[in-house]
Amino acid sequence: MADDLDWNLIKSFVTVAETGSLSAAARTLRASQPTLGRHIAELERALGVTLFRRGRGGYVLSENGAALLNRARAVREQAAALSRLALGASEQVSGTVRIAASEVMAAYALPTLAAALALEEPGIEIEIVASNQVENLLRRDADIAIRMVKPAQLDLVARKIADIPLVACAATAYLERRGRPQQPDELVAHDLVGFDRDTSIIEGFARFGVEADRHAFRFRCDSQIVYWQAIRAGNGVGFFQRPLIDRDDGVEALLPGMRLPVLPMWLAMHRDVRTSPRIRRVADFLHEGLKRYAAE
């Protein structure tokens, strides 16, 4: 029976081993916990070994499981490579394309672009993975990724889209109540919207010679969408993408002379799938659409 294993069982085994629990593996694979539990039990029966010790802390690899893990990973990678090559050889400009992007891009840029794409390519279905985590294109977690850092993996093909300016901003209603800061050092007298555990804004203040900690922010949240909505609702001064600020009549850009880092935007895909007509079509469409987004 071990000579005729279902590759899905191996993928489930590796994912449970890497995540440590059925629930986390189910989220990663977009499957149910009972399905993964059956996969692990079936693989153990087929191999005649116990792969995990089950406990309150989750699934812990047994000695046999640990010994098999690297070989199982190699099988999974080979299966993913075969899938990529088959996708790259497809000639149809139809089917599903899965796009990974940050929460902000997934919520405020991609839906509009997907609607425009549907008018030109009605046979293409779009799936969006809205996450600030870097999706693993090597394992086909996504076909295309929109990233705010340059991908480093050698097997990926990346194209720079644009640099998105970041600027200080606040809701007009808040500024009419509290006044408009004219210099960066005046920001400390304002209510500020910042991140919770992310220290990037605090580090930015330090570059301007302003000492601050997380308590300098009256409103804190690491979710980019919640952060933007907090600015729009009038919670104080924050820092966000210039294109979204310019699109919102209720939010004003502040301190034009304050030089903030830009947010580089890259489009990436695995080199094995770049010959797929539908993925190439979507990638080219996104590249042009997001370039316009960054420039407006």
C-alpha positions in Angstrom: 0.0 0.0 0.0 2.9 2.4 0.7 3.9 2.1 -2.9 0.6 3.7 -4.0 0.4 6.7 -1.7 -1.8 9.7 -2.4 0.4 12.7 -2.6 -2.3 14.7 -0.8 -1.6 12.6 2.3 2.1 13.6 2.2 1.2 17.2 1.8 -1.1 17.0 4.8 1.6 15.3 6.8 4.2 17.9 6.0 1.8 20.8 6.7 0.7 19.5 10.1 4.4 18.9 11.0 5.3 22.4 10.1 2.3 24.1 11.7 2.0 21.9 14.8 -1.7 21.4 14.8 -4.6 20.3 12.6 -6.3 23.7 12.9 -3.3 25.6 11.7 -2.7 23.2 8.9 -6.4 23.3 7.9 -6.1 27.1 7.5 -2.9 26.8 5.4 -4.4 24.2 3.1 -7.9 25.5 3.1 -9.2 22.1 4.2 -11.2 20.8 7.2 -9.6 19.5 10.4 -11.4 16.1 10.1 -10.1 15.7 6.5 -6.5 16.3 7.7 -7.0 14.0 10.7 -8.1 11.3 8.3 -5.1 11.9 6.0 -2.7 11.5 8.9 -4.4 8.3 10.1 -4.4 6.9 6.6 -0.8 7.7 6.0 0.2 6.1 9.3 -1.7 2.9 8.4 -0.1 2.8 5.0 3.4 3.2 6.3 2.9 1.2 9.5 4.4 3.8 11.8 3.2 6.5 14.2 4.0 9.9 12.7 2.8 12.1 15.6 2.3 12.2 19.3 -1.1 13.8 20.0 -1.4 16.0 23.0 -3.0 19.1 24.4 -0.1 21.1 22.9 -0.9 19.9 19.4 0.7 17.4 17.1 4.4 16.6 17.9 6.5 14.6 15.5 7.5 11.1 16.7 11.0 9.8 16.0 9.6 8.0 12.9 7.8 11.2 11.8 10.9 13.3 12.2 13.0 10.8 10.2 10.5 10.9 7.3 9.8 14.6 7.3 12.6 15.8 4.9 11.8 13.1 2.4 8.2 14.0 2.6 9.1 17.6 2.0 11.0 16.6 -1.1 8.0 14.7 -2.5 5.8 17.7 -1.8 8.2 20.1 -3.6 8.4 17.7 -6.6 4.6 17.6 -6.8 4.4 21.4 -6.7 7.0 21.7 -9.4 5.0 19.3 -11.6 1.9 21.3 -11.1 3.7 24.5 -12.0 5.1 23.1 -15.2 1.7 21.8 -16.2 0.2 25.2 -15.5 2.9 26.9 -17.6 2.2 24.6 -20.5 -1.6 25.4 -20.5 -2.7 27.3 -23.6 -6.1 28.5 -22.3 -6.8 32.1 -21.3 -9.4 30.9 -18.8 -9.5 29.3 -15.3 -8.5 30.5 -11.9 -5.6 32.8 -10.9 -4.8 33.2 -7.2 -3.3 36.5 -6.2 -1.6 37.2 -2.8 -1.4 40.8 -1.7 -1.3 42.9 1.5 -4.6 43.8 3.2 -4.6 47.3 1.8 -4.0 46.3 -1.8 -6.4 43.4 -1.6 -9.2 45.6 -0.2 -8.7 49.0 -2.0 -6.9 48.3 -5.3 -7.5 44.7 -6.5 -11.3 44.5 -6.5 -11.5 47.4 -8.9 -8.8 45.9 -11.1 -10.5 42.5 -11.0 -13.8 44.0 -12.1 -12.1 45.7 -15.1 -10.3 42.5 -16.0 -13.6 40.6 -16.0 -14.9 42.8 -18.8 -11.9 41.9 -21.0 -11.4 38.2 -19.8 -14.7 36.8 -18.6 -13.2 33.3 -18.5 -10.7 34.1 -15.8 -11.6 33.6 -12.2 -9.8 35.6 -9.5 -8.9 34.4 -6.0 -7.4 37.0 -3.5 -5.3 36.0 -0.5 -5.5 39.1 1.7 -2.5 38.8 4.0 0.5 40.9 5.1 2.5 37.6 5.3 4.7 36.8 2.3 3.0 34.0 0.4 5.1 31.1 -0.7 5.0 31.1 -4.5 7.3 28.1 -4.6 4.5 25.9 -3.1 1.7 27.4 -5.2 0.1 29.2 -2.2 -0.5 31.8 -4.9 0.1 32.2 -8.7 1.0 35.9 -8.4 2.1 38.0 -5.5 2.0 41.7 -5.0 4.7 42.4 -2.5 6.1 45.5 -0.8 9.6 44.1 -0.7 11.7 42.7 -3.5 11.5 38.9 -3.7 14.8 37.2 -3.0 14.1 33.6 -4.1 16.0 32.7 -7.2 13.1 30.7 -8.8 10.9 33.8 -8.8 10.5 36.4 -11.5 9.8 39.8 -10.2 8.9 43.1 -11.9 9.1 46.5 -10.1 5.7 48.2 -10.4 6.2 51.6 -8.7 7.2 53.3 -5.5 4.2 54.4 -3.5 4.7 57.7 -1.5 3.8 57.6 2.2 2.6 60.9 3.7 1.3 62.2 7.0 -2.5 62.7 6.9 -5.6 63.2 9.0 -9.3 63.5 8.5 -10.5 67.0 7.7 -13.0 66.9 10.6 -10.1 66.2 13.0 -7.9 69.0 11.5 -10.7 71.5 11.7 -11.0 70.7 15.4 -7.3 70.5 16.3 -5.6 72.6 13.6 -3.1 71.6 10.9 0.5 71.0 11.9 3.0 73.0 9.9 6.2 71.3 11.0 7.0 67.7 11.8 7.9 68.5 15.5 4.3 69.8 15.9 3.0 66.2 15.5 3.7 65.3 19.1 1.1 67.8 20.2 -1.6 65.9 18.2 -3.4 62.7 18.7 -1.6 60.1 16.7 -2.7 56.9 15.0 0.0 54.2 15.2 0.8 50.6 15.2 0.5 48.2 18.1 3.5 45.8 17.9 5.0 47.1 14.6 7.7 49.6 15.4 8.2 51.2 12.0 6.5 54.5 12.8 8.4 54.8 16.1 11.6 54.2 14.1 10.5 56.8 11.6 10.1 59.4 14.4 13.6 58.6 15.6 15.0 59.4 12.2 13.5 62.9 12.6 15.0 63.2 16.1 11.7 62.7 17.9 11.7 60.1 20.7 8.4 58.2 21.0 7.1 54.9 22.2 3.8 53.0 21.6 2.1 55.2 24.2 2.6 58.2 21.9 -0.3 56.8 19.8 -3.8 57.4 21.1 -5.1 54.7 18.7 -3.0 51.6 18.0 -3.6 48.7 15.6 -1.4 46.6 13.4 -4.2 45.9 10.8 -3.6 48.2 7.9 -7.3 48.4 7.1 -8.3 49.2 10.7 -5.5 51.7 10.8 -6.7 53.5 7.7 -10.3 53.5 8.9 -9.1 55.0 12.2 -7.5 57.9 10.3 -10.7 58.4 8.3 -12.8 58.4 11.4 -10.9 61.3 12.9 -8.8 59.5 15.5 -5.7 61.7 14.8 -2.7 62.1 12.5 -1.3 59.0 10.8 0.8 57.9 7.8 -0.5 56.2 4.8 -0.3 55.7 1.0 -0.7 58.9 -1.0 -3.0 57.3 -3.7 -5.6 56.4 -1.1 -5.4 59.7 0.6 -5.9 61.5 -2.7 -9.0 59.4 -3.4 -10.7 60.2 -0.2 -12.4 63.6 0.1 -12.5 63.4 3.9 -8.7 63.0 4.4 -6.0 65.6 3.8 -2.3 65.1 3.2 -0.1 67.1 5.6 3.5 68.4 5.8 4.5 68.2 2.1 8.1 68.9 3.0 8.3 65.9 5.3 10.3 63.3 3.4 9.1 59.8 4.3 10.3 56.5 2.9 8.5 55.2 -0.2 6.7 51.8 -0.3 8.2 49.8 -3.2 5.6 47.6 -5.0 6.7 44.4 -6.8 4.8 41.8 -8.9 6.2 38.3 -8.5 5.5 34.8 -9.9 7.4 31.5 -10.2 9.4 31.3 -13.4 7.7 27.9 -14.2 4.3 29.5 -14.6 5.2 32.7 -16.4 4.4 31.0 -19.7 0.8 30.3 -18.7 -1.3 32.5 -20.9 -3.9 33.3 -18.2 -1.3 34.0 -15.5 0.7 36.2 -17.9 -2.5 38.0 -18.9 -3.4 38.7 -15.3 0.2 39.7 -14.4 0.4 42.2 -17.3 -3.0 43.6 -16.5 -2.1 44.0 -12.8 1.2 45.6 -13.6 -0.3 48.3 -15.7 -3.3 48.8 -13.4 -1.2 49.1 -10.2 1.2 51.4 -12.0 -1.7 53.8 -12.7 -2.9 53.3 -9.1 0.5 54.5 -7.7 0.7 57.4 -10.1 -2.8 58.9 -9.5 
